[in-house]
Amino acid sequence: MARVLVIGGGIAGLWAAVKATDAGHAVELVTKTELAEGNTRYAQGGIAAALFPDDSAERHFADTIEAGAGLADLAAVRVLVDEGPDRVRDLIRFGVAFDRGESGLERGLEAAHSRARILHAGGDATGAAIEHALVATVRRRKVEIAEQTMLVDLLVESGRVVGALLLGASGRVVERRADAVVLATGGSGCLFLHTTNPAVATGDGVAAAWRAGARVADLEFTQFHPTALAAPGTPLISEAVRGEGAVLRDASGRRFMLDVDGRGELAPRDVVARAVWRRSLEQGGSPVLLDATAIGGTELARRFPGLDAVVRAAGLDWAREPIPVTPAAHYAMGGVATDLDGRTSLPGLSAVGEVARTGVHGANRLASNSLLEAAVFAERAVRAITASERSDRHSAAASPMAGMPRGGSEAQGTTPVERDELRALMWRRVGLERDGAGLAEASARLEAWHAPEPVDRRSAEDRNLLDLARLTVAAAQARRTSCGAHFRTDDHDAATATDATTWEHPTPTPLEREAA
Ligand code: SIN
């Protein structure tokens, strides 16, 4: 039996906690706020898996690779699509009631999927349904749960992660030791001014892993969702709405996506997001419009009850008129580099869910693959922890980089970091379109700031945001050609680079190469 510390309470952390307990380990689960908060709860689009007779793992594989712009890791995608259906069946066993019609499970279509294969629960409340079922499952297990407890740093001894420093509800930093630490801290959308993510998504796991000496990769690939409501908080308007037939129109009412890509509104997410961004700039900054009127009021309310409420709360009636939408930061394709079993480059540390870079998403994630990735790789990570526990958990060779604190926060500027300014800078200079001059400006501004001492949640998050911003800018500077979600306007061969779907193993980012 190992002492397993799971950090994060979304699908990846909950899955790891349940499965590690079932494998006989003593598990502690810590979450930054309350257990159910985090990106999982807000996932509307659903979970993708090849479960229907007209579909196959092969098709899901091809769609994932194609959307990833040639940079996805083939072995990781193979694992995802082959093991995905079993993890969805596990979710059903955990109590997730996926939507059903007369002929069984209902399924939806989303961008860049060649088949309708997305399962939903509660219409547009899939993440909430999964979170609810997994929280109930965790509560039935003997899992020690610490809410309002945030990761500050990982503890590294002789090149091995042996626990973490945690900021507890009392405001004190405490040391927690463990045989295995599973990072499941989620994403980092709050790095950008506009995001669909909740306020907890500040990239804590990636920043802490980097400071501890773990390898990180692909941080230049941030996915911007094309359709957040252009209203305070930029709430997500699921791609599933376009899957049901909604179209994008410019200010003059013209449907413009077919001019950009033959797949129209269901082209890969990076393509649609950039087209929405460009069209908005061309029309003087006013948002483009999502026209869902053809779906009809009754169906919109039945199929998307949560979104219907959000849209109406913003004073809009989407059954009668198109609604204003804008791109917003949505998902981090990069993160802490892992192998196929969630192992990071640091012995004792696994990473699962959005904090991890498994390689399945390449340069652009296929819609509704994120919940699936979290379940598939959390399952594998726990199996690997159990297997290494049975052999010799202390035998893993230490990486030469391990244990050496390093990373962005070492570079200290003269003025304290300003969170709102940092987020605005990242949006302006490291957003949907980047170029060398803008990235250099961002880099200089970031270097001028210093990180605060992590004495409370706000300061600990600011330190992480600054570290991650510096790493993201460095990664974006190093990748000089456009690829997937990383679009450089100073790459004059951009069209070729973006279209490339060469099915190769991922090219290591310079940061990854440097760290290897
Ligand atoms: C959406 O519903 O559009 C988002 C789903 C996802 O990010 O996969």
Boltz pocket constraint, residues with backbone or C-beta under 6 A from the ligand:
constraints:
  - pocket:
      binder: B
      contacts: [[A, 43], [A, 44], [A, 45], [A, 46], [A, 237], [A, 238], [A, 239], [A, 240], [A, 331], [A, 366], [A, 367], [A, 368], [A, 369], [A, 370]]
      max_distance: 6.0
